[in-house]
Amino acid sequence: MTTFYTEEEVKKHNTSDNCWCIANNNVYDVTDFLNKHPGGRFVLLSKGGQNVTTQYVWHSSHAKKIWKKYKIGEIAKQSTCCL
């Protein structure tokens, strides 16, 4: 079962103890990857709580496989209809 998050919820997760990001409407908890990132932990921390789809696109296919391990859910689609 897929867990859904709002962008506002993801924005709260921007610290070294709890770092999430969004790419292609998927939500990733990258907290455990901070110290493993080849570019250093600051690269991820500087994007914590943000949409990083642009950065995701230029990652290698090998790196994209690693991303899958950290996926925790998806961004909830917002309704544009009012009752």
Biopython code that builds the backbone (N, CA, C, O; Angstrom):
import numpy as np
from Bio.PDB.StructureBuilder import StructureBuilder

atoms = [
    (1, "MET", "N", (0.844, -1.181, 0.000)),
    (1, "MET", "CA", (0.000, 0.000, 0.000)),
    (1, "MET", "C", (0.892, 1.249, 0.000)),
    (1, "MET", "O", (1.839, 1.355, 0.779)),
    (2, "THR", "N", (0.570, 2.167, -0.874)),
    (2, "THR", "CA", (1.358, 3.391, -0.997)),
    (2, "THR", "C", (0.954, 4.407, 0.053)),
    (2, "THR", "O", (-0.231, 4.604, 0.322)),
    (3, "THR", "N", (1.942, 5.045, 0.638)),
    (3, "THR", "CA", (1.709, 6.130, 1.580)),
    (3, "THR", "C", (1.811, 7.438, 0.819)),
    (3, "THR", "O", (2.707, 7.626, -0.004)),
    (4, "PHE", "N", (0.875, 8.345, 1.106)),
    (4, "PHE", "CA", (0.862, 9.634, 0.427)),
    (4, "PHE", "C", (1.191, 10.757, 1.394)),
    (4, "PHE", "O", (0.769, 10.738, 2.550)),
    (5, "TYR", "N", (1.946, 11.735, 0.913)),
    (5, "TYR", "CA", (2.362, 12.892, 1.700)),
    (5, "TYR", "C", (2.040, 14.164, 0.921)),
    (5, "TYR", "O", (1.936, 14.148, -0.305)),
    (6, "THR", "N", (1.888, 15.244, 1.641)),
    (6, "THR", "CA", (1.745, 16.541, 0.979)),
    (6, "THR", "C", (3.132, 17.167, 0.868)),
    (6, "THR", "O", (4.060, 16.780, 1.578)),
    (7, "GLU", "N", (3.257, 18.134, -0.028)),
    (7, "GLU", "CA", (4.534, 18.846, -0.142)),
    (7, "GLU", "C", (4.850, 19.571, 1.161)),
    (7, "GLU", "O", (6.014, 19.683, 1.545)),
    (8, "GLU", "N", (3.823, 20.060, 1.838)),
    (8, "GLU", "CA", (4.021, 20.758, 3.111)),
    (8, "GLU", "C", (4.617, 19.825, 4.159)),
    (8, "GLU", "O", (5.463, 20.238, 4.952)),
    (9, "GLU", "N", (4.180, 18.574, 4.164)),
    (9, "GLU", "CA", (4.723, 17.590, 5.111)),
    (9, "GLU", "C", (6.194, 17.322, 4.805)),
    (9, "GLU", "O", (7.018, 17.270, 5.718)),
    (10, "VAL", "N", (6.523, 17.153, 3.545)),
    (10, "VAL", "CA", (7.905, 16.868, 3.156)),
    (10, "VAL", "C", (8.823, 18.023, 3.538)),
    (10, "VAL", "O", (9.956, 17.795, 3.963)),
    (11, "LYS", "N", (8.355, 19.245, 3.396)),
    (11, "LYS", "CA", (9.168, 20.432, 3.717)),
    (11, "LYS", "C", (9.655, 20.428, 5.168)),
    (11, "LYS", "O", (10.681, 21.038, 5.469)),
    (12, "LYS", "N", (8.948, 19.763, 6.056)),
    (12, "LYS", "CA", (9.312, 19.707, 7.482)),
    (12, "LYS", "C", (10.520, 18.795, 7.733)),
    (12, "LYS", "O", (11.141, 18.864, 8.793)),
    (13, "HIS", "N", (10.843, 17.956, 6.771)),
    (13, "HIS", "CA", (11.901, 16.955, 6.935)),
    (13, "HIS", "C", (13.166, 17.436, 6.221)),
    (13, "HIS", "O", (13.486, 16.993, 5.118)),
    (14, "ASN", "N", (13.876, 18.355, 6.882)),
    (14, "ASN", "CA", (15.025, 19.006, 6.237)),
    (14, "ASN", "C", (16.235, 19.118, 7.157)),
    (14, "ASN", "O", (17.004, 20.075, 7.067)),
    (15, "THR", "N", (16.398, 18.146, 8.033)),
    (15, "THR", "CA", (17.530, 18.165, 8.959)),
    (15, "THR", "C", (18.381, 16.904, 8.798)),
    (15, "THR", "O", (17.976, 15.960, 8.120)),
    (16, "SER", "N", (19.548, 16.893, 9.416)),
    (16, "SER", "CA", (20.415, 15.724, 9.327)),
    (16, "SER", "C", (19.837, 14.513, 10.060)),
    (16, "SER", "O", (20.257, 13.382, 9.817)),
    (17, "ASP", "N", (18.882, 14.745, 10.949)),
    (17, "ASP", "CA", (18.227, 13.648, 11.663)),
    (17, "ASP", "C", (17.002, 13.129, 10.919)),
    (17, "ASP", "O", (16.486, 12.058, 11.236)),
    (18, "ASN", "N", (16.537, 13.893, 9.928)),
    (18, "ASN", "CA", (15.304, 13.533, 9.249)),
    (18, "ASN", "C", (15.252, 14.300, 7.923)),
    (18, "ASN", "O", (14.750, 15.424, 7.870)),
    (19, "CYS", "N", (15.765, 13.695, 6.867)),
    (19, "CYS", "CA", (15.904, 14.394, 5.586)),
    (19, "CYS", "C", (15.147, 13.655, 4.477)),
    (19, "CYS", "O", (15.478, 12.525, 4.119)),
    (20, "TRP", "N", (14.115, 14.332, 3.942)),
    (20, "TRP", "CA", (13.320, 13.783, 2.852)),
    (20, "TRP", "C", (13.458, 14.683, 1.640)),
    (20, "TRP", "O", (13.851, 15.844, 1.756)),
    (21, "CYS", "N", (13.132, 14.142, 0.479)),
    (21, "CYS", "CA", (13.060, 14.961, -0.728)),
    (21, "CYS", "C", (12.040, 14.350, -1.682)),
    (21, "CYS", "O", (11.588, 13.218, -1.504)),
    (22, "ILE", "N", (11.696, 15.125, -2.688)),
    (22, "ILE", "CA", (10.715, 14.721, -3.692)),
    (22, "ILE", "C", (11.408, 14.679, -5.049)),
    (22, "ILE", "O", (12.195, 15.566, -5.380)),
    (23, "ALA", "N", (11.113, 13.647, -5.827)),
    (23, "ALA", "CA", (11.565, 13.582, -7.221)),
    (23, "ALA", "C", (10.494, 12.842, -8.012)),
    (23, "ALA", "O", (10.112, 11.726, -7.663)),
    (24, "ASN", "N", (10.018, 13.465, -9.068)),
    (24, "ASN", "CA", (8.983, 12.855, -9.910)),
    (24, "ASN", "C", (7.761, 12.422, -9.108)),
    (24, "ASN", "O", (7.196, 11.356, -9.352)),
    (25, "ASN", "N", (7.359, 13.245, -8.159)),
    (25, "ASN", "CA", (6.206, 13.008, -7.289)),
    (25, "ASN", "C", (6.381, 11.832, -6.337)),
    (25, "ASN", "O", (5.414, 11.401, -5.708)),
    (26, "ASN", "N", (7.583, 11.313, -6.220)),
    (26, "ASN", "CA", (7.893, 10.283, -5.236)),
    (26, "ASN", "C", (8.598, 10.941, -4.055)),
    (26, "ASN", "O", (9.320, 11.924, -4.216)),
    (27, "VAL", "N", (8.376, 10.382, -2.866)),
    (27, "VAL", "CA", (8.996, 10.909, -1.649)),
    (27, "VAL", "C", (10.076, 9.926, -1.188)),
    (27, "VAL", "O", (9.851, 8.720, -1.093)),
    (28, "TYR", "N", (11.246, 10.482, -0.909)),
    (28, "TYR", "CA", (12.392, 9.674, -0.490)),
    (28, "TYR", "C", (12.889, 10.139, 0.871)),
    (28, "TYR", "O", (13.052, 11.335, 1.112)),
    (29, "ASP", "N", (13.129, 9.175, 1.760)),
    (29, "ASP", "CA", (13.759, 9.475, 3.048)),
    (29, "ASP", "C", (15.244, 9.161, 2.868)),
    (29, "ASP", "O", (15.650, 7.999, 2.886)),
    (30, "VAL", "N", (16.038, 10.198, 2.698)),
    (30, "VAL", "CA", (17.459, 10.021, 2.404)),
    (30, "VAL", "C", (18.350, 10.174, 3.649)),
    (30, "VAL", "O", (19.570, 10.286, 3.535)),
    (31, "THR", "N", (17.737, 10.177, 4.812)),
    (31, "THR", "CA", (18.469, 10.369, 6.064)),
    (31, "THR", "C", (19.637, 9.388, 6.183)),
    (31, "THR", "O", (20.756, 9.792, 6.501)),
    (32, "ASP", "N", (19.384, 8.118, 5.934)),
    (32, "ASP", "CA", (20.433, 7.107, 6.081)),
    (32, "ASP", "C", (21.462, 7.138, 4.953)),
    (32, "ASP", "O", (22.489, 6.462, 5.031)),
    (33, "PHE", "N", (21.192, 7.918, 3.905)),
    (33, "PHE", "CA", (22.110, 8.008, 2.787)),
    (33, "PHE", "C", (23.009, 9.242, 2.862)),
    (33, "PHE", "O", (23.934, 9.386, 2.062)),
    (34, "LEU", "N", (22.743, 10.127, 3.816)),
    (34, "LEU", "CA", (23.501, 11.379, 3.907)),
    (34, "LEU", "C", (25.008, 11.155, 3.887)),
    (34, "LEU", "O", (25.726, 11.816, 3.137)),
    (35, "ASN", "N", (25.484, 10.234, 4.702)),
    (35, "ASN", "CA", (26.930, 10.007, 4.804)),
    (35, "ASN", "C", (27.479, 9.113, 3.693)),
    (35, "ASN", "O", (28.689, 8.903, 3.605)),
    (36, "LYS", "N", (26.588, 8.584, 2.843)),
    (36, "LYS", "CA", (27.014, 7.721, 1.742)),
    (36, "LYS", "C", (27.023, 8.462, 0.410)),
    (36, "LYS", "O", (27.592, 7.969, -0.564)),
    (37, "HIS", "N", (26.409, 9.628, 0.352)),
    (37, "HIS", "CA", (26.300, 10.352, -0.915)),
    (37, "HIS", "C", (27.695, 10.709, -1.425)),
    (37, "HIS", "O", (28.489, 11.291, -0.687)),
    (38, "PRO", "N", (28.002, 10.366, -2.682)),
    (38, "PRO", "CA", (29.337, 10.627, -3.227)),
    (38, "PRO", "C", (29.742, 12.105, -3.205)),
    (38, "PRO", "O", (30.930, 12.421, -3.132)),
    (39, "GLY", "N", (28.773, 12.998, -3.267)),
    (39, "GLY", "CA", (29.074, 14.429, -3.254)),
    (39, "GLY", "C", (29.130, 15.016, -1.853)),
    (39, "GLY", "O", (29.360, 16.214, -1.688)),
    (40, "GLY", "N", (28.922, 14.177, -0.843)),
    (40, "GLY", "CA", (28.934, 14.628, 0.539)),
    (40, "GLY", "C", (27.533, 14.892, 1.078)),
    (40, "GLY", "O", (26.590, 15.101, 0.314)),
    (41, "ARG", "N", (27.413, 14.880, 2.371)),
    (41, "ARG", "CA", (26.106, 15.030, 3.016)),
    (41, "ARG", "C", (25.481, 16.389, 2.781)),
    (41, "ARG", "O", (24.256, 16.505, 2.769)),
    (42, "PHE", "N", (26.294, 17.428, 2.594)),
    (42, "PHE", "CA", (25.746, 18.765, 2.402)),
    (42, "PHE", "C", (24.889, 18.857, 1.134)),
    (42, "PHE", "O", (23.923, 19.618, 1.087)),
    (43, "VAL", "N", (25.245, 18.082, 0.114)),
    (43, "VAL", "CA", (24.478, 18.091, -1.131)),
    (43, "VAL", "C", (23.023, 17.742, -0.842)),
    (43, "VAL", "O", (22.111, 18.422, -1.314)),
    (44, "LEU", "N", (22.808, 16.694, -0.075)),
    (44, "LEU", "CA", (21.444, 16.284, 0.258)),
    (44, "LEU", "C", (20.800, 17.225, 1.269)),
    (44, "LEU", "O", (19.632, 17.589, 1.131)),
    (45, "LEU", "N", (21.554, 17.611, 2.269)),
    (45, "LEU", "CA", (20.991, 18.507, 3.289)),
    (45, "LEU", "C", (20.546, 19.844, 2.704)),
    (45, "LEU", "O", (19.554, 20.420, 3.152)),
    (46, "SER", "N", (21.260, 20.328, 1.725)),
    (46, "SER", "CA", (20.893, 21.610, 1.129)),
    (46, "SER", "C", (19.592, 21.522, 0.333)),
    (46, "SER", "O", (18.987, 22.546, 0.017)),
    (47, "LYS", "N", (19.167, 20.316, 0.013)),
    (47, "LYS", "CA", (17.927, 20.102, -0.734)),
    (47, "LYS", "C", (16.856, 19.415, 0.108)),
    (47, "LYS", "O", (15.797, 19.055, -0.404)),
    (48, "GLY", "N", (17.127, 19.235, 1.380)),
    (48, "GLY", "CA", (16.171, 18.575, 2.269)),
    (48, "GLY", "C", (14.814, 19.259, 2.256)),
    (48, "GLY", "O", (14.722, 20.483, 2.347)),
    (49, "GLY", "N", (13.765, 18.459, 2.142)),
    (49, "GLY", "CA", (12.412, 18.978, 2.150)),
    (49, "GLY", "C", (11.977, 19.599, 0.836)),
    (49, "GLY", "O", (10.904, 20.198, 0.761)),
    (50, "GLN", "N", (12.783, 19.466, -0.192)),
    (50, "GLN", "CA", (12.500, 20.132, -1.460)),
    (50, "GLN", "C", (12.268, 19.142, -2.600)),
    (50, "GLN", "O", (12.517, 17.943, -2.477)),
    (51, "ASN", "N", (11.784, 19.690, -3.710)),
    (51, "ASN", "CA", (11.612, 18.919, -4.925)),
    (51, "ASN", "C", (12.942, 18.933, -5.684)),
    (51, "ASN", "O", (13.450, 19.996, -6.041)),
    (52, "VAL", "N", (13.491, 17.760, -5.922)),
    (52, "VAL", "CA", (14.792, 17.643, -6.583)),
    (52, "VAL", "C", (14.692, 16.896, -7.915)),
    (52, "VAL", "O", (15.644, 16.243, -8.342)),
    (53, "THR", "N", (13.546, 16.998, -8.558)),
    (53, "THR", "CA", (13.342, 16.296, -9.827)),
    (53, "THR", "C", (14.409, 16.671, -10.848)),
    (53, "THR", "O", (14.905, 15.804, -11.567)),
    (54, "THR", "N", (14.764, 17.934, -10.920)),
    (54, "THR", "CA", (15.793, 18.381, -11.873)),
    (54, "THR", "C", (17.110, 17.652, -11.625)),
    (54, "THR", "O", (17.776, 17.238, -12.574)),
    (55, "GLN", "N", (17.487, 17.495, -10.370)),
    (55, "GLN", "CA", (18.729, 16.808, -10.032)),
    (55, "GLN", "C", (18.620, 15.301, -10.291)),
    (55, "GLN", "O", (19.584, 14.665, -10.720)),
    (56, "TYR", "N", (17.445, 14.743, -10.027)),
    (56, "TYR", "CA", (17.223, 13.307, -10.242)),
    (56, "TYR", "C", (17.474, 12.930, -11.703)),
    (56, "TYR", "O", (18.098, 11.909, -11.992)),
    (57, "VAL", "N", (16.987, 13.755, -12.604)),
    (57, "VAL", "CA", (17.046, 13.461, -14.037)),
    (57, "VAL", "C", (18.461, 13.183, -14.514)),
    (57, "VAL", "O", (18.662, 12.287, -15.335)),
    (58, "TRP", "N", (19.441, 13.920, -14.029)),
    (58, "TRP", "CA", (20.799, 13.719, -14.536)),
    (58, "TRP", "C", (21.603, 12.657, -13.789)),
    (58, "TRP", "O", (22.785, 12.472, -14.077)),
    (59, "HIS", "N", (20.988, 11.958, -12.839)),
    (59, "HIS", "CA", (21.689, 10.856, -12.175)),
    (59, "HIS", "C", (21.790, 9.643, -13.117)),
    (59, "HIS", "O", (20.953, 9.458, -14.000)),
    (60, "SER", "N", (22.812, 8.841, -12.914)),
    (60, "SER", "CA", (23.019, 7.638, -13.719)),
    (60, "SER", "C", (21.944, 6.595, -13.409)),
    (60, "SER", "O", (21.237, 6.699, -12.407)),
    (61, "SER", "N", (21.830, 5.599, -14.272)),
    (61, "SER", "CA", (20.859, 4.530, -14.019)),
    (61, "SER", "C", (21.228, 3.775, -12.734)),
    (61, "SER", "O", (20.343, 3.318, -12.010)),
    (62, "HIS", "N", (22.507, 3.647, -12.456)),
    (62, "HIS", "CA", (22.940, 2.998, -11.208)),
    (62, "HIS", "C", (22.460, 3.803, -9.995)),
    (62, "HIS", "O", (21.946, 3.234, -9.032)),
    (63, "ALA", "N", (22.629, 5.112, -10.048)),
    (63, "ALA", "CA", (22.195, 5.973, -8.936)),
    (63, "ALA", "C", (20.682, 5.913, -8.764)),
    (63, "ALA", "O", (20.184, 5.904, -7.638)),
    (64, "LYS", "N", (19.954, 5.872, -9.869)),
    (64, "LYS", "CA", (18.486, 5.804, -9.794)),
    (64, "LYS", "C", (18.018, 4.515, -9.135)),
    (64, "LYS", "O", (16.973, 4.498, -8.485)),
    (65, "LYS", "N", (18.774, 3.438, -9.294)),
    (65, "LYS", "CA", (18.454, 2.187, -8.607)),
    (65, "LYS", "C", (18.611, 2.366, -7.094)),
    (65, "LYS", "O", (17.825, 1.826, -6.315)),
    (66, "ILE", "N", (19.615, 3.115, -6.691)),
    (66, "ILE", "CA", (19.828, 3.384, -5.267)),
    (66, "ILE", "C", (18.671, 4.196, -4.708)),
    (66, "ILE", "O", (18.217, 3.950, -3.591)),
    (67, "TRP", "N", (18.190, 5.172, -5.488)),
    (67, "TRP", "CA", (17.064, 6.001, -5.040)),
    (67, "TRP", "C", (15.878, 5.123, -4.639)),
    (67, "TRP", "O", (15.213, 5.397, -3.640)),
    (68, "LYS", "N", (15.611, 4.070, -5.413)),
    (68, "LYS", "CA", (14.443, 3.208, -5.164)),
    (68, "LYS", "C", (14.429, 2.672, -3.732)),
    (68, "LYS", "O", (13.367, 2.515, -3.130)),
    (69, "LYS", "N", (15.594, 2.401, -3.207)),
    (69, "LYS", "CA", (15.721, 1.852, -1.848)),
    (69, "LYS", "C", (15.178, 2.816, -0.792)),
    (69, "LYS", "O", (14.746, 2.381, 0.275)),
    (70, "TYR", "N", (15.197, 4.109, -1.078)),
    (70, "TYR", "CA", (14.831, 5.126, -0.098)),
    (70, "TYR", "C", (13.429, 5.695, -0.307)),
    (70, "TYR", "O", (13.016, 6.602, 0.416)),
    (71, "LYS", "N", (12.698, 5.173, -1.284)),
    (71, "LYS", "CA", (11.346, 5.662, -1.533)),
    (71, "LYS", "C", (10.427, 5.244, -0.392)),
    (71, "LYS", "O", (10.376, 4.074, -0.013)),
    (72, "ILE", "N", (9.694, 6.233, 0.155)),
    (72, "ILE", "CA", (8.765, 5.948, 1.252)),
    (72, "ILE", "C", (7.316, 6.253, 0.888)),
    (72, "ILE", "O", (6.405, 5.917, 1.645)),
    (73, "GLY", "N", (7.095, 6.881, -0.256)),
    (73, "GLY", "CA", (5.730, 7.187, -0.640)),
    (73, "GLY", "C", (5.677, 8.092, -1.847)),
    (73, "GLY", "O", (6.634, 8.219, -2.611)),
    (74, "GLU", "N", (4.515, 8.722, -1.993)),
    (74, "GLU", "CA", (4.286, 9.606, -3.125)),
    (74, "GLU", "C", (3.602, 10.883, -2.652)),
    (74, "GLU", "O", (3.031, 10.937, -1.563)),
    (75, "ILE", "N", (3.674, 11.897, -3.487)),
    (75, "ILE", "CA", (2.985, 13.152, -3.190)),
    (75, "ILE", "C", (1.499, 12.954, -3.519)),
    (75, "ILE", "O", (1.145, 12.455, -4.588)),
    (76, "ALA", "N", (0.657, 13.348, -2.595)),
    (76, "ALA", "CA", (-0.784, 13.235, -2.797)),
    (76, "ALA", "C", (-1.228, 14.230, -3.855)),
    (76, "ALA", "O", (-0.817, 15.390, -3.843)),
    (77, "LYS", "N", (-2.050, 13.777, -4.749)),
    (77, "LYS", "CA", (-2.604, 14.681, -5.756)),
    (77, "LYS", "C", (-3.612, 15.598, -5.083)),
    (77, "LYS", "O", (-4.446, 15.152, -4.295)),
    (78, "GLN", "N", (-3.527, 16.874, -5.400)),
    (78, "GLN", "CA", (-4.436, 17.848, -4.793)),
    (78, "GLN", "C", (-5.662, 18.001, -5.658)),
    (78, "GLN", "O", (-5.572, 18.105, -6.881)),
    (79, "SER", "N", (-6.792, 18.012, -5.017)),
    (79, "SER", "CA", (-8.054, 18.202, -5.724)),
    (79, "SER", "C", (-8.212, 19.671, -6.115)),
    (79, "SER", "O", (-7.915, 20.570, -5.329)),
    (80, "THR", "N", (-8.676, 19.895, -7.320)),
    (80, "THR", "CA", (-8.922, 21.259, -7.772)),
    (80, "THR", "C", (-10.414, 21.576, -7.777)),
    (80, "THR", "O", (-10.837, 22.633, -8.246)),
    (81, "CYS", "N", (-11.185, 20.663, -7.260)),
    (81, "CYS", "CA", (-12.633, 20.813, -7.264)),
    (81, "CYS", "C", (-13.142, 21.213, -5.883)),
    (81, "CYS", "O", (-12.619, 20.766, -4.862)),
    (82, "CYS", "N", (-14.110, 22.013, -5.865)),
    (82, "CYS", "CA", (-14.728, 22.440, -4.607)),
    (82, "CYS", "C", (-16.147, 21.895, -4.513)),
    (82, "CYS", "O", (-16.827, 21.720, -5.525)),
    (83, "LEU", "N", (-16.574, 21.634, -3.314)),
    (83, "LEU", "CA", (-17.950, 21.170, -3.101)),
    (83, "LEU", "C", (-18.870, 22.320, -2.863)),
    (83, "LEU", "O", (-20.068, 22.121, -2.664)),
]
sb = StructureBuilder()
sb.init_structure("model")
sb.init_model(0)
sb.init_chain("A")
sb.init_seg("    ")
for serial, (resi, resn, name, xyz) in enumerate(atoms, 1):
    if name == "N":
        sb.init_residue(resn, " ", resi, " ")
    sb.init_atom(name, np.array(xyz, "f"), 0.0, 1.0, " ", f" {name:<3s}", serial, name[0])
structure = sb.get_structure()
